[in-house]
Amino acid sequence: MVTSDGRVRYSETDATGRLSMAGLLRLFQDLNYLAVEDVGRGIGYQTAHRAAWYLLSWDVRLDAPPALSDPYHFEAAFYRRSGSLAKKYMTLTDKAGDVLATADTRWAFVDTVTGEPLPCPPDYFGDDPLTDAPRATGSGARIRLPDDAEHLAPLTVGDALIDENGHANNVRLTELAMALAGFGTGCRRLRAEFLRQTRPGDCLTPALATVGTDATNRRGHEEAGTVNAEAVNSTETVLGLLSGDGKPQAVFAFSRNT
């Protein structure tokens, strides 16, 4: 398990002075990267072993956005590992222990040159044990892009989206999708599936639709014990980034309810 304490930074807030979804994604990403560097599994390990954990999907909820300079406690732990796949849960809580935000994530251990899955070495995690599965996880429902989704103007992936692995950074790609979907502010729940690696020069066509989410939200909230009428009678804005063959390289779902 990884733990860290900090305070909400100015660059992580939105126009209301509170933690934004984009700020939360960057916070989760940065704290996870620092944690793996601390145990010798960072960029140096990735380069030497040609192997790294790639994010496949995440389900992020910003339940109670903290204000600028508010203190927080961060925890992240793998709760399932099998072969090349793993699931990790992250939480952000306040001083009283109340949940501010959560993320349920799915990862694959891959060869960074070929992109093919690799069995994770038995000694990779050292003495770090699996934790119990969290009480409330993501709904597990796949994101479906409707056939009648509106196609927006194509775009070309530039260097600003690319990280040291040579493909689009998931946070930067998600921020692009949020802006295209009209969720640059006010996003309280985000789901994403990264289906294929996005590389510089890729031409992508955004496809946008609004869908009902009664069943998905109800199942997720029942698991969390937080069913309420506003949450379950909701809609999601779905955005897919389509490659030249018309298939999505990544698909996202955004909501203003958790």
Phi and psi in degrees as GROMACS dihedral restraints (atoms count N, CA, C in turn):
[ dihedral_restraints ]
;  ai    aj    ak    al  type     phi  dphi    fc
    3     4     5     6     1  -108.0    20    10
    4     5     6     7     1   134.3    20    10
    6     7     8     9     1  -131.9    20    10
    7     8     9    10     1   152.1    20    10
    9    10    11    12     1  -160.6    20    10
   10    11    12    13     1   148.1    20    10
   12    13    14    15     1  -118.7    20    10
   13    14    15    16     1   144.7    20    10
   15    16    17    18     1  -163.1    20    10
   16    17    18    19     1  -170.4    20    10
   18    19    20    21     1  -132.4    20    10
   19    20    21    22     1   149.4    20    10
   21    22    23    24     1   -65.4    20    10
   22    23    24    25     1   126.2    20    10
   24    25    26    27     1   -92.8    20    10
   25    26    27    28     1   158.0    20    10
   27    28    29    30     1   -58.3    20    10
   28    29    30    31     1   -40.8    20    10
   30    31    32    33     1   -68.2    20    10
   31    32    33    34     1   -12.0    20    10
   33    34    35    36     1   -97.5    20    10
   34    35    36    37     1     0.3    20    10
   36    37    38    39     1  -102.9    20    10
   37    38    39    40     1   163.5    20    10
   39    40    41    42     1  -107.2    20    10
   40    41    42    43     1  -163.1    20    10
   42    43    44    45     1   -66.8    20    10
   43    44    45    46     1   -16.1    20    10
   45    46    47    48     1   -88.6    20    10
   46    47    48    49     1    -5.1    20    10
   48    49    50    51     1    81.8    20    10
   49    50    51    52     1    14.9    20    10
   51    52    53    54     1  -119.3    20    10
   52    53    54    55     1   162.4    20    10
   54    55    56    57     1   -57.0    20    10
   55    56    57    58     1   126.7    20    10
   57    58    59    60     1   -92.3    20    10
   58    59    60    61     1   167.3    20    10
   60    61    62    63     1   -63.2    20    10
   61    62    63    64     1   -42.2    20    10
   63    64    65    66     1   -61.1    20    10
   64    65    66    67     1   -42.1    20    10
   66    67    68    69     1   -63.7    20    10
   67    68    69    70     1   -37.8    20    10
   69    70    71    72     1   -65.4    20    10
   70    71    72    73     1   -42.6    20    10
   72    73    74    75     1   -61.0    20    10
   73    74    75    76     1   -43.9    20    10
   75    76    77    78     1   -66.0    20    10
   76    77    78    79     1   -38.6    20    10
   78    79    80    81     1   -62.7    20    10
   79    80    81    82     1   -49.0    20    10
   81    82    83    84     1   -60.0    20    10
   82    83    84    85     1   -44.4    20    10
   84    85    86    87     1   -62.3    20    10
   85    86    87    88     1   -48.4    20    10
   87    88    89    90     1   -64.6    20    10
   88    89    90    91     1   -43.7    20    10
   90    91    92    93     1   -66.7    20    10
   91    92    93    94     1   -35.1    20    10
   93    94    95    96     1   -68.0    20    10
   94    95    96    97     1   -41.7    20    10
   96    97    98    99     1   -65.4    20    10
   97    98    99   100     1   -42.1    20    10
   99   100   101   102     1   -61.9    20    10
  100   101   102   103     1   -37.2    20    10
  102   103   104   105     1   -64.9    20    10
  103   104   105   106     1   -43.3    20    10
  105   106   107   108     1   -72.0    20    10
  106   107   108   109     1   -30.1    20    10
  108   109   110   111     1   -64.2    20    10
  109   110   111   112     1   -39.2    20    10
  111   112   113   114     1   -63.3    20    10
  112   113   114   115     1   -26.7    20    10
  114   115   116   117     1  -107.4    20    10
  115   116   117   118     1    16.1    20    10
  117   118   119   120     1    75.3    20    10
  118   119   120   121     1    24.2    20    10
  120   121   122   123     1  -118.5    20    10
  121   122   123   124     1    25.6    20    10
  123   124   125   126     1   -88.7    20    10
  124   125   126   127     1  -146.4    20    10
  126   127   128   129     1   -62.1    20    10
  127   128   129   130     1   -36.4    20    10
  129   130   131   132     1   -60.9    20    10
  130   131   132   133     1   -43.3    20    10
  132   133   134   135     1   -64.2    20    10
  133   134   135   136     1   -44.0    20    10
  135   136   137   138     1   -59.3    20    10
  136   137   138   139     1   -42.4    20    10
  138   139   140   141     1   -66.9    20    10
  139   140   141   142     1   -45.4    20    10
  141   142   143   144     1   -68.6    20    10
  142   143   144   145     1   -35.1    20    10
  144   145   146   147     1  -106.1    20    10
  145   146   147   148     1    -2.2    20    10
  147   148   149   150     1    53.6    20    10
  148   149   150   151     1    40.5    20    10
  150   151   152   153     1  -147.3    20    10
  151   152   153   154     1   144.3    20    10
  153   154   155   156     1  -161.3    20    10
  154   155   156   157     1   161.0    20    10
  156   157   158   159     1   -84.9    20    10
  157   158   159   160     1   123.7    20    10
  159   160   161   162     1  -106.8    20    10
  160   161   162   163     1   137.0    20    10
  162   163   164   165     1   -74.2    20    10
  163   164   165   166     1   127.8    20    10
  165   166   167   168     1   -98.1    20    10
  166   167   168   169     1   -37.8    20    10
  168   169   170   171     1  -161.3    20    10
  169   170   171   172     1   157.4    20    10
  171   172   173   174     1  -148.7    20    10
  172   173   174   175     1   152.8    20    10
  174   175   176   177     1  -129.4    20    10
  175   176   177   178     1   105.6    20    10
  177   178   179   180     1  -114.1    20    10
  178   179   180   181     1   131.8    20    10
  180   181   182   183     1  -122.4    20    10
  181   182   183   184     1   127.1    20    10
  183   184   185   186     1  -105.2    20    10
  184   185   186   187     1    88.7    20    10
  186   187   188   189     1   -75.5    20    10
  187   188   189   190     1   -42.4    20    10
  189   190   191   192     1  -142.8    20    10
  190   191   192   193     1    85.4    20    10
  192   193   194   195     1   -59.0    20    10
  193   194   195   196     1   119.4    20    10
  195   196   197   198     1   -73.7    20    10
  196   197   198   199     1   159.7    20    10
  198   199   200   201     1   -88.9    20    10
  199   200   201   202     1   165.2    20    10
  201   202   203   204     1   -49.0    20    10
  202   203   204   205     1   130.8    20    10
  204   205   206   207     1    76.0    20    10
  205   206   207   208     1    -2.8    20    10
  207   208   209   210     1   -62.4    20    10
  208   209   210   211     1   140.5    20    10
  210   211   212   213     1   -75.9    20    10
  211   212   213   214     1   152.5    20    10
  213   214   215   216     1  -144.2    20    10
  214   215   216   217     1   160.4    20    10
  216   217   218   219     1  -121.1    20    10
  217   218   219   220     1   129.3    20    10
  219   220   221   222     1  -111.2    20    10
  220   221   222   223     1   137.9    20    10
  222   223   224   225     1  -136.7    20    10
  223   224   225   226     1   142.3    20    10
  225   226   227   228     1  -144.4    20    10
  226   227   228   229     1   137.9    20    10
  228   229   230   231     1  -156.5    20    10
  229   230   231   232     1   142.8    20    10
  231   232   233   234     1   -73.9    20    10
  232   233   234   235     1   133.5    20    10
  234   235   236   237     1  -118.0    20    10
  235   236   237   238     1    -2.7    20    10
  237   238   239   240     1  -153.1    20    10
  238   239   240   241     1   133.9    20    10
  240   241   242   243     1  -142.3    20    10
  241   242   243   244     1   134.1    20    10
  243   244   245   246     1  -156.8    20    10
  244   245   246   247     1   112.3    20    10
  246   247   248   249     1    62.6    20    10
  247   248   249   250     1  -118.2    20    10
  249   250   251   252     1   -96.9    20    10
  250   251   252   253     1     3.0    20    10
  252   253   254   255     1  -112.6    20    10
  253   254   255   256     1   151.2    20    10
  255   256   257   258     1  -155.3    20    10
  256   257   258   259     1   155.7    20    10
  258   259   260   261     1  -122.6    20    10
  259   260   261   262     1   136.3    20    10
  261   262   263   264     1  -128.8    20    10
  262   263   264   265     1   139.2    20    10
  264   265   266   267     1  -115.3    20    10
  265   266   267   268     1   137.6    20    10
  267   268   269   270     1  -126.0    20    10
  268   269   270   271     1   143.1    20    10
  270   271   272   273     1  -135.9    20    10
  271   272   273   274     1   148.3    20    10
  273   274   275   276     1  -123.6    20    10
  274   275   276   277     1   122.3    20    10
  276   277   278   279     1  -125.2    20    10
  277   278   279   280     1   161.8    20    10
  279   280   281   282     1   -92.8    20    10
  280   281   282   283     1  -173.5    20    10
  282   283   284   285     1   -61.3    20    10
  283   284   285   286     1   -29.8    20    10
  285   286   287   288     1   -84.6    20    10
  286   287   288   289     1    -3.9    20    10
  288   289   290   291     1    89.9    20    10
  289   290   291   292     1     3.4    20    10
  291   292   293   294     1   -76.5    20    10
  292   293   294   295     1   141.7    20    10
  294   295   296   297     1   -74.3    20    10
  295   296   297   298     1   127.7    20    10
  297   298   299   300     1   -97.7    20    10
  298   299   300   301     1   -40.2    20    10
  300   301   302   303     1  -159.1    20    10
  301   302   303   304     1   154.7    20    10
  303   304   305   306     1  -140.0    20    10
  304   305   306   307     1   159.9    20    10
  306   307   308   309     1  -145.9    20    10
  307   308   309   310     1   125.9    20    10
  309   310   311   312     1  -105.5    20    10
  310   311   312   313     1   120.9    20    10
  312   313   314   315     1  -128.8    20    10
  313   314   315   316     1   153.3    20    10
  315   316   317   318     1  -126.4    20    10
  316   317   318   319     1   135.5    20    10
  318   319   320   321     1  -131.4    20    10
  319   320   321   322     1   156.9    20    10
  321   322   323   324     1  -128.8    20    10
  322   323   324   325     1   137.2    20    10
  324   325   326   327     1   -88.7    20    10
  325   326   327   328     1   118.4    20    10
  327   328   329   330     1  -132.1    20    10
  328   329   330   331     1   159.5    20    10
  330   331   332   333     1   -75.3    20    10
  331   332   333   334     1   120.1    20    10
  333   334   335   336     1   -72.2    20    10
  334   335   336   337     1   -12.3    20    10
  336   337   338   339     1   -92.1    20    10
  337   338   339   340     1   -48.3    20    10
  339   340   341   342     1   -90.8    20    10
  340   341   342   343     1   -21.8    20    10
  342   343   344   345     1    79.1    20    10
  343   344   345   346     1     5.3    20    10
  345   346   347   348     1   -85.8    20    10
  346   347   348   349     1   148.3    20    10
  348   349   350   351     1   -63.4    20    10
  349   350   351   352     1   147.4    20    10
  351   352   353   354     1  -127.3    20    10
  352   353   354   355     1   146.0    20    10
  354   355   356   357     1   -68.4    20    10
  355   356   357   358     1   132.3    20    10
  357   358   359   360     1   -70.3    20    10
  358   359   360   361     1   129.5    20    10
  360   361   362   363     1   -57.1    20    10
  361   362   363   364     1   141.5    20    10
  363   364   365   366     1   -57.8    20    10
  364   365   366   367     1   -30.8    20    10
  366   367   368   369     1   -92.5    20    10
  367   368   369   370     1     6.1    20    10
  369   370   371   372     1   -59.2    20    10
  370   371   372   373     1   -44.4    20    10
  372   373   374   375     1   -89.0    20    10
  373   374   375   376     1    -1.8    20    10
  375   376   377   378     1    58.2    20    10
  376   377   378   379     1  -130.1    20    10
  378   379   380   381     1   -93.8    20    10
  379   380   381   382     1     8.8    20    10
  381   382   383   384     1   -76.9    20    10
  382   383   384   385     1   109.9    20    10
  384   385   386   387     1   -81.3    20    10
  385   386   387   388     1   164.3    20    10
  387   388   389   390     1   -69.0    20    10
  388   389   390   391     1   147.2    20    10
  390   391   392   393     1   -97.2    20    10
  391   392   393   394     1   167.2    20    10
  393   394   395   396     1   -64.2    20    10
  394   395   396   397     1   147.7    20    10
  396   397   398   399     1   -60.3    20    10
  397   398   399   400     1   136.6    20    10
  399   400   401   402     1   -63.9    20    10
  400   401   402   403     1   153.0    20    10
  402   403   404   405     1   -63.1    20    10
  403   404   405   406     1   -38.5    20    10
  405   406   407   408     1  -119.6    20    10
  406   407   408   409     1   116.4    20    10
  408   409   410   411     1  -118.3    20    10
  409   410   411   412     1  -177.5    20    10
  411   412   413   414     1   -64.3    20    10
  412   413   414   415     1   163.2    20    10
  414   415   416   417     1   -66.6    20    10
  415   416   417   418     1   -25.8    20    10
  417   418   419   420     1    83.0    20    10
  418   419   420   421     1    -6.5    20    10
  420   421   422   423     1   -72.1    20    10
  421   422   423   424     1   136.0    20    10
  423   424   425   426     1   -71.1    20    10
  424   425   426   427     1   151.6    20    10
  426   427   428   429     1   -86.1    20    10
  427   428   429   430     1   123.3    20    10
  429   430   431   432     1  -106.8    20    10
  430   431   432   433     1   123.5    20    10
  432   433   434   435     1   -90.9    20    10
  433   434   435   436     1   116.2    20    10
  435   436   437   438     1   -59.3    20    10
  436   437   438   439     1   148.7    20    10
  438   439   440   441     1   -63.0    20    10
  439   440   441   442     1   -27.5    20    10
  441   442   443   444     1   -95.5    20    10
  442   443   444   445     1    20.0    20    10
  444   445   446   447     1   -58.7    20    10
  445   446   447   448     1   142.4    20    10
  447   448   449   450     1   -75.7    20    10
  448   449   450   451     1   126.9    20    10
  450   451   452   453     1   -86.4    20    10
  451   452   453   454     1   128.6    20    10
  453   454   455   456     1   -97.2    20    10
  454   455   456   457     1   178.9    20    10
  456   457   458   459     1   -62.7    20    10
  457   458   459   460     1   135.0    20    10
  459   460   461   462     1   -61.4    20    10
  460   461   462   463     1   155.4    20    10
  462   463   464   465     1  -137.5    20    10
  463   464   465   466     1   156.1    20    10
  465   466   467   468     1  -109.9    20    10
  466   467   468   469     1   131.4    20    10
  468   469   470   471     1   -70.1    20    10
  469   470   471   472     1   120.5    20    10
  471   472   473   474     1   -99.4    20    10
  472   473   474   475     1   173.6    20    10
  474   475   476   477     1   -64.1    20    10
  475   476   477   478     1   -23.8    20    10
  477   478   479   480     1   -63.3    20    10
  478   479   480   481     1   -20.9    20    10
  480   481   482   483     1   -90.7    20    10
  481   482   483   484     1    -9.2    20    10
  483   484   485   486     1   -92.4    20    10
  484   485   486   487     1   141.1    20    10
  486   487   488   489     1  -110.6    20    10
  487   488   489   490     1  -168.7    20    10
  489   490   491   492     1   -68.6    20    10
  490   491   492   493     1   -13.6    20    10
  492   493   494   495     1   -82.8    20    10
  493   494   495   496     1    -5.1    20    10
  495   496   497   498     1    86.0    20    10
  496   497   498   499     1     7.9    20    10
  498   499   500   501     1  -133.4    20    10
  499   500   501   502     1   175.1    20    10
  501   502   503   504     1   -64.1    20    10
  502   503   504   505     1   132.0    20    10
  504   505   506   507     1   -66.7    20    10
  505   506   507   508     1   133.0    20    10
  507   508   509   510     1   -62.5    20    10
  508   509   510   511     1   -37.3    20    10
  510   511   512   513     1   -67.0    20    10
  511   512   513   514     1   -45.3    20    10
  513   514   515   516     1   -64.1    20    10
  514   515   516   517     1   -39.4    20    10
  516   517   518   519     1   -65.4    20    10
  517   518   519   520     1   -39.2    20    10
  519   520   521   522     1   -66.7    20    10
  520   521   522   523     1   -39.6    20    10
  522   523   524   525     1   -62.1    20    10
  523   524   525   526     1   -39.0    20    10
  525   526   527   528     1   -61.7    20    10
  526   527   528   529     1   -46.0    20    10
  528   529   530   531     1   -62.8    20    10
  529   530   531   532     1   -40.0    20    10
  531   532   533   534     1   -60.0    20    10
  532   533   534   535     1   -44.2    20    10
  534   535   536   537     1   -64.6    20    10
  535   536   537   538     1   -43.3    20    10
  537   538   539   540     1   -64.2    20    10
  538   539   540   541     1   -32.4    20    10
  540   541   542   543     1   -87.1    20    10
  541   542   543   544     1    -2.1    20    10
  543   544   545   546     1    80.7    20    10
  544   545   546   547     1    24.3    20    10
  546   547   548   549     1  -116.8    20    10
  547   548   549   550     1    34.1    20    10
  549   550   551   552     1   -60.9    20    10
  550   551   552   553     1   -25.6    20    10
  552   553   554   555     1  -136.2    20    10
  553   554   555   556     1   158.5    20    10
  555   556   557   558     1    82.2    20    10
  556   557   558   559     1     4.9    20    10
  558   559   560   561     1   -77.5    20    10
  559   560   561   562     1   128.6    20    10
  561   562   563   564     1  -115.7    20    10
  562   563   564   565     1   -18.4    20    10
  564   565   566   567     1  -140.4    20    10
  565   566   567   568     1   137.9    20    10
  567   568   569   570     1  -135.4    20    10
  568   569   570   571     1   130.6    20    10
  570   571   572   573     1  -122.0    20    10
  571   572   573   574     1   145.4    20    10
  573   574   575   576     1  -149.5    20    10
  574   575   576   577     1   145.7    20    10
  576   577   578   579     1  -128.7    20    10
  577   578   579   580     1   124.4    20    10
  579   580   581   582     1  -102.3    20    10
  580   581   582   583     1   102.1    20    10
  582   583   584   585     1   -89.9    20    10
  583   584   585   586     1   -34.5    20    10
  585   586   587   588     1  -142.2    20    10
  586   587   588   589     1   151.4    20    10
  588   589   590   591     1   -68.9    20    10
  589   590   591   592     1   136.7    20    10
  591   592   593   594     1  -103.5    20    10
  592   593   594   595     1   124.2    20    10
  594   595   596   597     1  -116.7    20    10
  595   596   597   598     1   161.0    20    10
  597   598   599   600     1   -59.6    20    10
  598   599   600   601     1   136.7    20    10
  600   601   602   603     1    93.0    20    10
  601   602   603   604     1   -12.7    20    10
  603   604   605   606     1   -61.3    20    10
  604   605   606   607     1   137.0    20    10
  606   607   608   609     1   -99.5    20    10
  607   608   609   610     1   120.6    20    10
  609   610   611   612     1  -121.0    20    10
  610   611   612   613     1   142.9    20    10
  612   613   614   615     1  -110.7    20    10
  613   614   615   616     1   114.6    20    10
  615   616   617   618     1   -70.3    20    10
  616   617   618   619     1   139.2    20    10
  618   619   620   621     1  -127.3    20    10
  619   620   621   622     1   128.3    20    10
  621   622   623   624     1  -123.9    20    10
  622   623   624   625     1   138.4    20    10
  624   625   626   627     1  -154.9    20    10
  625   626   627   628     1   157.8    20    10
  627   628   629   630     1  -114.0    20    10
  628   629   630   631     1   129.9    20    10
  630   631   632   633     1  -131.2    20    10
  631   632   633   634     1   154.8    20    10
  633   634   635   636     1   -77.2    20    10
  634   635   636   637     1   149.9    20    10
  636   637   638   639     1  -132.8    20    10
  637   638   639   640     1    26.4    20    10
  639   640   641   642     1   -53.6    20    10
  640   641   642   643     1   -51.8    20    10
  642   643   644   645     1   -66.8    20    10
  643   644   645   646     1   -44.8    20    10
  645   646   647   648     1   -62.4    20    10
  646   647   648   649     1   -47.7    20    10
  648   649   650   651     1   -66.5    20    10
  649   650   651   652     1   -37.9    20    10
  651   652   653   654     1   -63.5    20    10
  652   653   654   655     1   -44.5    20    10
  654   655   656   657     1   -61.4    20    10
  655   656   657   658     1   -45.8    20    10
  657   658   659   660     1   -63.5    20    10
  658   659   660   661     1   -40.1    20    10
  660   661   662   663     1   -75.7    20    10
  661   662   663   664     1   -30.5    20    10
  663   664   665   666     1   -64.5    20    10
  664   665   666   667     1   -39.9    20    10
  666   667   668   669     1   -62.3    20    10
  667   668   669   670     1   -36.0    20    10
  669   670   671   672     1   -85.2    20    10
  670   671   672   673     1    -9.1    20    10
  672   673   674   675     1    71.5    20    10
  673   674   675   676     1    29.1    20    10
  675   676   677   678     1  -129.3    20    10
  676   677   678   679     1    38.8    20    10
  678   679   680   681     1   -66.9    20    10
  679   680   681   682     1   131.1    20    10
  681   682   683   684     1  -149.7    20    10
  682   683   684   685     1   155.6    20    10
  684   685   686   687     1   -60.7    20    10
  685   686   687   688     1   -40.0    20    10
  687   688   689   690     1   -64.9    20    10
  688   689   690   691     1   -39.1    20    10
  690   691   692   693     1   -72.1    20    10
  691   692   693   694     1   -41.0    20    10
  693   694   695   696     1   -84.8    20    10
  694   695   696   697     1   -26.4    20    10
  696   697   698   699     1   -95.1    20    10
  697   698   699   700     1    73.3    20    10
  699   700   701   702     1  -133.8    20    10
  700   701   702   703     1   176.2    20    10
  702   703   704   705     1  -131.7    20    10
  703   704   705   706     1   158.9    20    10
  705   706   707   708     1  -120.5    20    10
  706   707   708   709     1   146.0    20    10
  708   709   710   711     1   -97.1    20    10
  709   710   711   712     1   121.9    20    10
  711   712   713   714     1  -107.4    20    10
  712   713   714   715     1   134.1    20    10
  714   715   716   717     1  -132.8    20    10
  715   716   717   718     1   127.0    20    10
  717   718   719   720     1  -110.5    20    10
  718   719   720   721     1   145.2    20    10
  720   721   722   723     1  -106.4    20    10
  721   722   723   724     1   105.3    20    10
  723   724   725   726     1   -93.6    20    10
  724   725   726   727     1   137.1    20    10
  726   727   728   729     1   -84.6    20    10
  727   728   729   730     1  -176.2    20    10
  729   730   731   732     1   -61.7    20    10
  730   731   732   733     1   -25.7    20    10
  732   733   734   735     1   -86.6    20    10
  733   734   735   736     1     5.1    20    10
  735   736   737   738     1    83.7    20    10
  736   737   738   739     1    -1.7    20    10
  738   739   740   741     1   -93.5    20    10
  739   740   741   742     1   144.6    20    10
  741   742   743   744     1   -71.4    20    10
  742   743   744   745     1   135.5    20    10
  744   745   746   747     1   -87.3    20    10
  745   746   747   748     1   -27.7    20    10
  747   748   749   750     1  -153.8    20    10
  748   749   750   751     1   148.5    20    10
  750   751   752   753     1  -137.1    20    10
  751   752   753   754     1   141.8    20    10
  753   754   755   756     1  -131.7    20    10
  754   755   756   757     1   153.1    20    10
  756   757   758   759     1  -136.0    20    10
  757   758   759   760     1   128.8    20    10
  759   760   761   762     1  -122.8    20    10
  760   761   762   763     1   144.7    20    10
  762   763   764   765     1  -145.0    20    10
  763   764   765   766     1   152.9    20    10
  765   766   767   768     1   -94.3    20    10
  766   767   768   769     1     2.0    20    10
  768   769   770   771     1  -116.6    20    10
  769   770   771   772     1   152.3    20    10
